[in-house]
Structures are given as structure tokens and as C-alpha cells.
Amino acid sequence: MSSATHYDYLIIGQGLAGSLLAWRLAQKGRRVLVLDDGHATASSMVAAGLINPLAGMRFNHSPFIHHWLGDVAQTYHELAGLAGEEFLQWLDMLRLFRSPEQQRFFERQKGKKEIEDLLGARLEAENITQPVQAPWGGFEQHHTGWVRLPRLLEFLSRWLRTRGMLRNATVSWKELEMRQSGLCWKDIHASHVVFCDGYRSMHNPWFSWLPFAPDQGEILTLKPVSSAPLPDRIINGANWLLPVDDHHFRLGATHYHDRQDNLATQTGQQRLLQGMNKLLLYPEALEVIRADAGVRPATSDRQPFLGTHPQHRRLHLFNGFGAHGSLSIPWYARRMTDWLIEQRPLPDNADLLRHRNLLLKS
Ligand SMILES: Cc1cc2nc3c(=O)[nH]c(=O)nc-3n(C[C@H](O)[C@H](O)[C@H](O)COP(=O)(O)OP(=O)(O)OC[C@H]3O[C@@H](n4cnc5c(N)ncnc54)[C@H](O)[C@@H]3O)c2cc1C
């Protein structure tokens, strides 16, 4: 077999997950080939890239939050050094309470030592200086920001391609042939395959037993059309508004659990604009210039799926990052690399083997 067609790892999907995993494996000297269908269903190309360590109504956090934030800073900084452009933008967030109940959730979190650096001052409605509607007040949140995901993926795509590590192709499961020595796809032979194909893994015959819970979402891009004051930080209430480059804003996001398409709809747009009307003092100052949609690769227990198929040691999954890929993928890409190369155990919460009983039932 010619070494030109032999790889240690064949990665399916060049979203944020496949890109960072390929990069980390290459740093460790492994021969990697990534196959991607031109981002046909890449949620990474749709996402706003928000970094928000305190998710949801109750401001919960992962026990790994400081590991994640450490790797966010380091990974995106390292990539910025390679590319000569910044991908990560730290920007504080103004979190708006939606009810008195949420004020109580905040007070409960406020006492926790491990997240005291994330929580800023509580603000009563009259002390909020951003041009927003905040009847219940809110609080300042730190270590938040956003990642320029499409630019980052463009850079990583170039980086991979110039090293012969990326090909444009749509992979059909049927074309993957398992042999004793590895796997074959057309003229390619690889010792291992890692699926980083986003929500489409739910249809993968080897991994469809896992409890995927795809979450379709729509997002708008807006531009100012008047000189009325607009926020200069991330605003997060029932919806969120993010100031991005070129004085544009992104407004998000909807969640539909019964759809798996990338169609932006009038209904979705109306819902988002109604949310913005309740968020801003001067919503008429913004005009929609673009609507996007995609499917978040979410899971039923809201933890990612990392690891190796229980019966096929050459098949692996690096997936299930839900709505928080920009924050968690950098750290998990290192954990996955350590697992693949050194068999260092994966974190229990993320190891797909936690669901192995479902395989027996399927
Ligand atoms: C509306 C919306 C808003 C979001 N906002 C945020 C946010 O603010 N912050 C955040 O962190 N996350 C956000 N997300 C989630 C984020 O997009 C994901 O967590 C993350 O990008 C997932 O990356 P991935 O690489 O696992 O999957 P993907 O980005 O979906 O990449 C999978 C890739 O594999 C390719 N592929 C699939 N199957 C095949 C095949 N058979 N052959 C070849 N190629 C294939 C796809 O085309 C794609 O390029 C949002 C998602 C949506 C939809």
C-alpha cells in the first residue's frame, strides 16, 4: 500500500470539532485526512460563537468551566498567532433577569466560590446604563465573548488543505469498508475513522443508538439604520444580542426540536424580532440584513459524545457539543487527542460508553 493514501486518522466533517481535532492530532505527528462536503450542514458556520459559561435560566455551570475557559484563551490565541488575525473577542455580557425567580437563582449562584470571577455586580433596573429594557434588573457577567467561527474555519480549511489534509467529499456510510488492518474509503486507507459530522451522526449506522437530540436554530444579522443608541456589550435576556464586526449585530436564537434543516423562516424571524422588541429601548434602529439556520448537534443529557465504539475499536465519535461548541470544543479536542493517542481516560460525563446499555437494546 502506498503511504500517500494511508492515514492514521480519517476525520469526517470540518466543523469546529473536526478542525480542532485534526489540528491537535497533526501537532502530535499523526497523519490525518479530513473529508468535508463544503460545510453543507455546518452549524459552526451559522453559530454566533458566543462564549457564555453560565448557561440557561438558572445560570448553571459545568464543573470543567475553568478548564474550558483556559483552553478557549490558549487555543484561539495559538491559532491567531498562526493566522495573523484574532478569532476570539472577549466582551462582557449584561444578563437581564426575566422574573423575580431568576433573581433568586442569581443570589443562589452568587455565593459560590468557584464562579465568583464570572459574576459581576447585580444591577437594579435604574442602574442599567445600556439602552435596554430591564424591568427586573440584571447583572454583569465576565469571561464572556464570541469567536469569529466562519473566519476561523476558513483559516483552518486553508491550513489543512495546503498540507494535503483536507478533501472536499460527501462520505456515504456504505462506502466505508472495515478491514482487519483499518478502514477504506475509495482509494484511502486509514487506521481509524473519527466522525465529527455534527447532527448527521444521529443517522450513522454505528452510532445511531446514542441519544442525540438535534436542536434546529435560526439567527439574524442586523445593521444600524439610525443614530439611536445601541448596546456595546452582549445583552442576554430571553433572546441575546451580540455586537460584532463592522457595527453589525447578531440576534439569536430559536430552538426547534422537531426540525433538522437549515431553512430560515418568516416565523423564526418574527419570533426573534419580537424578542428584540422586548430587549432594546430602540429596536427600530436595527434592520435585518441576513437570516441563517442550522442544527445544533445536541444530546439528551446535554453532555457531548466522545470516544470509541464499544464493538469497533477503529471507529470513534467526537460530537454532541450542543449550543456551546465554541466554549467546550477546544478543551475536549485535547482530551480526545489524549484518548486516541495515549488511551488516557476520557471524562466520565463525556465518554459515550456511559450509554453503552442502549446499544444492547437497539
Ligand atoms: C442558530 C445556531 C446558533 C448557535 N450559536 C452558538 C453560539 O453562539 N455559541 C456556540 O458555542 N455554539 C453555538 N451554536 C452551536 C455550534 O454551532 C456547535 O456547538 C458547533 O459548531 C458544532 O460543531 P461540529 O464541528 O460538531 O459540527 P458542525 O459545525 O455541524 O460540522 C459538521 C461538518 O461535517 C460535515 N458533514 C456532515 N456529514 C458529512 C458527510 N457524510 N460527509 C462529509 N461531510 C459531512 C458538515 O457539512 C459540517 O461541515 C449554534 C448553533 C446554531 C444552529
The ligand as an ORCA input file, in Angstrom:
! r2SCAN-3c Opt
* xyz 0 1
  C     -28.539     29.024     15.232
  C     -27.359     28.472     15.976
  C     -26.691     29.297     16.857
  C     -25.604     28.813     17.575
  N     -24.931     29.677     18.389
  C     -23.856     29.228     19.085
  C     -23.119     30.112     19.896
  O     -23.411     31.305     19.969
  N     -22.043     29.606     20.582
  C     -21.676     28.291     20.477
  O     -20.693     27.873     21.106
  N     -22.353     27.434     19.691
  C     -23.438     27.871     19.008
  N     -24.117     27.011     18.196
  C     -23.719     25.583     18.226
  C     -22.440     25.327     17.442
  O     -22.722     25.559     16.092
  C     -21.967     23.889     17.674
  O     -21.764     23.631     19.049
  C     -20.633     23.571     16.965
  O     -20.359     24.460     15.947
  C     -20.663     22.146     16.437
  O     -19.523     21.905     15.654
  P     -19.291     20.493     14.966
  O     -17.983     20.576     14.290
  O     -19.522     19.406     15.953
  O     -20.485     20.347     13.909
  P     -20.717     21.120     12.520
  O     -20.274     22.529     12.611
  O     -22.141     20.886     12.152
  O     -19.745     20.420     11.485
  C     -20.002     19.176     10.863
  C     -19.378     19.186      9.476
  O     -19.443     17.888      8.915
  C     -19.930     17.975      7.584
  N     -20.509     16.661      7.273
  C     -21.538     16.039      7.901
  N     -21.761     14.830      7.373
  C     -20.851     14.674      6.357
  C     -20.576     13.632      5.440
  N     -21.285     12.488      5.415
  N     -19.568     13.802      4.548
  C     -18.837     14.944      4.548
  N     -19.053     15.967      5.413
  C     -20.044     15.830      6.306
  C     -20.922     19.131      7.659
  O     -21.288     19.679      6.404
  C     -20.118     20.108      8.504
  O     -19.207     20.830      7.716
  C     -25.191     27.464     17.423
  C     -25.824     26.649     16.513
  C     -26.916     27.136     15.785
  C     -27.601     26.243     14.795
*
